[in-house]
């Protein structure tokens, strides 16, 4: 028989419909859709960031400086590359109607914006809105201060008139996390506020608009030249291809997590696919035996039914890909305005192709073994298949196909994700789970076979169902164990994020962080806050900004940092000097310097970051502070409890090292029972240039981001639960014909429906409990892995969640089992016995 006839036979067989293939179709479609949707949305956002990189960044190239403006020589270099726009940004306090709010100031020049459009209400020219004492503000500020257009707002030492509200700011995302509403003003207005002082936390950004048609490769060459020629300038350089690195990282991490969940759901669906394929072979036993009686070869039999299954697989994959293809368009049309990232509405080919390949490989890997059982079906099975189970190892070709499919899947997973270590752990855990579950199932079958025969007929029948030939015990435990593992993993991960949200503020935490306190007003500021009612503690520390440039004599560009420490080398970091070890820190190595130390520069470094950078006691570290390189030797390592929100820094230097550098101070204030609004107003009136950050507001902002991630996890949890139910149904339906025959025979001998139900409940409870124990154990490990390696959060385990999950597993197994086998319980003996 030729391969084209396989297709003809398979197509004719499928013309009667997809009866018996619905679980196969649904499992494969759901798993493929999960990967396709996550991949398409991630790719659509990535494409949006690239295509809209110029307006998002505000230019083709951006150079950022903290504390200082660019020198004439630096400006000459930038101007030689194109049109330059200068933007200054900092946080400050805005006051109006005896109320105060933290705002994000952006001071602009005439060329702004170089790309994109800024929409105002009422519609008008931005230059006119910020001319003189005019400002354009975020509408949120009007709500917080109960102001209207035309009202006055005081910022620093100056009063401004609100002339417009900002409806759309093209480069908003490139500024990172916003703790307050935007206020846009001219550079002259910023100077009038008095906020610009030596050591002020102001960032100056210089955007360059290059010639039309400049390629991204040419833009990156300018970035390379800027970094090489101005290595000691303290520049932080970005290009239009990385307009929102923080957003990139967030999307990449969330996509990584969701894709792993989708892939796991697809593989769990693979268990359902295998069960459905097994049921398909059982239904075709008579046809297989007939073909063998007619002289059909095993190769042709396998080819016919593999073709039939692959046709159904193609339909399932097409359904999944269709969901992935339309996902960006639906997301843009429905929630596009809620997503603070650009989202293209096109069809993303690469993630769809990846999902299709994963789907086909899973279909091949999980159907070849059941299909290979056809080689063990003799022609005599046409007359006795109800009392004979066909099993055995598949042929060499089937084993090679399975191995190649699984190997290609592993290669694709490695190629799709950058972090090989996490990918290896994930694949090892998945493979280990399969092995352990198969061993667990085999052990349960062996134990139930060796147990003494109970006196109760119900118990004897229940136990024999577990270990009899053709039992679905292995399939059920494999399917339910994998599904429950993922379910527990996501449930505990949900709890981890929820715990992080509800415990964002520790029991003892500052109410406020006050920034930009000048040295000459520091004491007066401390006197003011200490006498306010409700203030229980006040802490202060000098604050500077610096960028690590060399570690042990090696430039940071050549340092191989671990993923959890690489952040310390990106951009400027807060640093300070101190005579005493700060509160919330514990030395783990080395010694703290004496209070009157006056020797060579020393620094204390956070231990977990030092480990990730391969730093130890005695190593040199160079930091660029206000354009000057400072090299210090690591004298101690310390552990920091960041969650306490005490004043602490990555690097703490000896006082002589930085005391003479221009800087300002940071103050934390703890309150208990006082009026925070009253304190905030008192500080803003007496010290208009001081910036106040309310801890509760910061936690609320971060909570919003985590809530979005939590919603995604709960959606994945729902998908997992649906897939698990379908897979379990497929596992049980594989042996449905045998159960029909058994039930009919038992009813003939006097068994009641209630007795059969009791036997099934005992059988499914045994399998469900075993799967629950495995799922809780491995799911807890999986949740810890996700929390520690991907989400980077403290892991939260709950026995209540584990116990509820175990009960849910047993209930799920019993309910699904009774649902699928209800036909066997309600079957009438006469028609089935006559058919036999």
Secondary structure, DSSP 8 states (H G I E B T S, - for coil): --HHHHHHHHHHHHTT--TT-HHHHHHHHHHHHHHHHHHHHHHHHHHHHHHTHHHHHTSSEEEEEESS---HHHHHHHHTTSEEEEEEEEEEEEEETTEEEEEEEEEE-TT--SSS--EEES---HHHHTSTTEEEEEHHHHHHHT--TT-EEEETTEEEEEEEEEEE-TTGGGG---SSEEEEEEHHHHHHHT---TT---EEEEEEE--TT--HHHHHHHHHHHHHHTTTTT-EEEEGGGTTHHHHHHHHHHHHHHHHHHHHHHHHHHHHHHHHHHHHHHHTHHHHHHHHHTT--HHHHHHHHHHHHHHHHHHHHHHHHHHHHHHHHHHHHHHTTTSSS----S--HHHHHHHHHHHHHHHHHHHHHHHHGGGG--TTHHHHGGG--------HHHHHHHHHHHHHHHHHHHHH-S-HHHHHHHHHHHHHHHHHHHHHHHHHHHHHHHS---SSHHHHHHHHHHHSTT-SHHHHHHHHHHHHHHHHHHHHHHHHHHHHHHTSS-SS--SEEEEEE-GGGHHHHHHHHHTSTTEEEEEEEEEEEEEEEEETTEEGGG----TTTGGGGSS-EEEEE-SS--TTEEEEEE----TT--SS-EEEEEHHHHHHTT--TT-EEEEEETTEEEEEEEEEEEEE-GGG--S--SEEE-HHHHTTS--EEEEEEEESSS-HHHHHHHHHHH-TT-EEEEHHHHHHHHHHHHHHHHHHHHHHHHHHHHHHHHHHHHHHHTTHHHHHHHHHHHHHTT--HHHHHHHHHHHHHHHHHHHHHHHHHHHHHHHHHIIIIII-------HHHHHHHHHHHHHHHHHHHHHHTHHHHH--HHHHHHH-
